[in-house]
Structures are given as structure tokens and as C-alpha cells.
Amino acid sequence: MAKQNLSPALPTLGSADIAALSAARSSRWRPGLAQQGHFARHSEVFANGREASGAGLALALALDELRSRRAGASAEAEDRRAILWVQDRAAVRLNGRPYRPGLPEEIRHRVIHVMANKPKDALFALEEGLRCRDLACVIGELAGNPKPLDFTASRRLSLTAEKHGVPLWLVRHDAGRDLSSARLRWEAHSAVSAKPDWNGQAPGVPGWQAELFRARSHAPGKWTMHDDGTGLVARPAAHRERPNAATANPFHLVRASRDRSLAAC
């Protein structure tokens, strides 16, 4: 007697379902998505510790979300909540503390700065800050790949941020791409700023070459970004063709130098 198969049949996806899933996954990131209800509670920014690109991009992304949410119909007219900025001592040695007079005027007097001696203490301060709904967001800076920041600690940060609704941008200076539960993971490099029209010798607006290499709801991509003081502007990075292996001479390849001087964020 043949044995009857009592296991339920697996659901089948039609071509329309597959197309819808593919379209949702391939949606490109762009500034202002928070106004439409699309935002990640936990993001990471990887950057070179010898330039201020990581902290600058994290702040620009945080301000883009805060401004976009404030522009929504259900948002408050003015957001006066504080912003918690946490650094470990190694991150302070690399990039220094946030320079309050150089911060955007809208948050200049709302930043609460915490410097922790050890990465473990910094992670504790970040998690406690994410539990406070009176904070607009939390920005963190850690150097390297400290042992306390394992996948379990990263998962705790993600769950806490999602539970309490406080977004986190964690800057990783000189760190390898380890396991993480962050929803968006960026890699940032400084970009050459355009010269101001009124004074060619003055520093330009901050600019970055940003790569989104991991995202749950967005396709990976590269952008050239800058903050003109009113909002974040991003355009897809120009596609560069690979050199022909038969004709390219590896001894004559020159890497374009980057201008690492950034205006204060």
C-alpha cells in the first residue's frame, strides 16, 4: 500500500509575484525616502580613519532622514529632540570630537557627546541611547573591529533601534566588513568639492563617494553625494569601463588621488 504524503504542498510563485519581488528588491536608494516611510533603523558607514568622510556621510544621511520625516504631513513643525553622538577613545584619536560651531545650525545645540574609554562602554552607551525615544537619532564611531562588536551585539543594536524607533548610524573607522545585522551598509570616501562661486579659495561643500554594498530593500550601487546646506544631493556614479587586459600595462596604472580636505560638516 502506497504511503500517503501528508506534508502540505509548497506555495508556488507566479511570474507576476516574482516580478513584484524583483522590482521591490531592485529599487534604488535615493535621498528623501524617509518621507515615504522607507528608512532603516540601523546603518553602518565604513571609512578610512585618516579622513572625515565616515562621520560626515553618517551625519548627512541622518539629517536627510530627519528633514524628510519632518517634511511629511504627519510630522511636527519643528524637531527639537537631541542627537546622541558616541565615540570610543580610538575614534577620537583618529578624527577628533565633533566641532560644535561647524555643525549645521539646526542641530548645533542639540548634540549630546559621549566619549567612552573602551568599545564595550561605547556599545553600552549606544544601546541605552536607542532606548530613549526623546532622541532624534544616535550616531556612533568605533575604530577597527573590536571584539565586543560581534554579530550578537550588532543584533542587539538592530532590535533595540527597531523596537524604540530611534535610528542608528554607526561609523566604522579602518574596519573590515565583518558580520552585522545592519540594514544598510555603506563605504565612504571623500570627494573633491566644487569651488564656490563667490570665493575660489574657500573650501567647498562636503562631498563623498558612497557605495551601498549591502541593503535589505535596495539594490547595491554607487553615488557621488554632497550636502549643499539645504539637503543631501546624490547622483549615480559614472560607470567606468574596465581596461583591456591585453593592452593595459599594470606598471603605468595611476590611481587618482583624492582630496581629503573636507569642510566642517
Phi, psi and omega in degrees: 000129182291138179284132182280133179274110183264357180287139181293148180290141178291141179292144179253142180256130176280175180296326179292321178294317179296320179294321179294318178295319179295321179293321179293324181285328185268006179296134185276143174290149176202157178297149176087010181291336181297332179296334179264009178085010180253108178204156179255136180282334184229116180231152177235146178232116178266136184205162175288132181289352181264010175216162186268022185292324183296307180295323180296315180291320179300317178294320179296319178293321178296316179293325178298318179292317181297318179293321181292319179292326179290332180283348179292163183292328184266002183276161178287158180293324181217131180260113181252011180292152182281161176242124180268127180239114185245133177227145167271168187297326179294322178293325178294321179295328182282314188236356181077177179277161175299133180268105189301315179296339180270355179284158175304143186300329184292339180238005188303321183254018181244001184273128173253114185260134178231127174248121181257145180289324185234154176303326179299319178291324178295319178296322177297316179295321178297314181295319178295323177294323179292341178279350184263109181286352177279359176264140178287320178193172178232132175242131180234152177224123177230147180257137176069204178242076182296145182300321180297338180270070175265186183295326179296315178295321178297319179295323177297319178296318181296314181295321179293318179296319180289324182292318185260354175075021179254118182285150180234132170241114183252118180270129181247103181275128176052043183248149173277160182280083180274182179292139182203153176261010179300139183284325177236133179231120184248156166234128188239143172223149179289148179240154180292130180276145174289145181289136178296149181291326187274340180204107183292343180269350181281154177292143180277185179286152179299140180220152183219150164260112188242134177240123174268100186261351175210131178202143181282323187241010180226150176284146177299153180186173179234141181224153167256120187239154169205155179248113183272010180097337178251344180173170181273129179246129182224137174228142180302139180294143180294139179284131179249128180287145177287143178292149179292124184297334182281337185245341183288136178257112185296340181277354180242014176281131181242127178275127180294131180283148180254141175279111184269005178273119181244144172290156180298136183287000000 
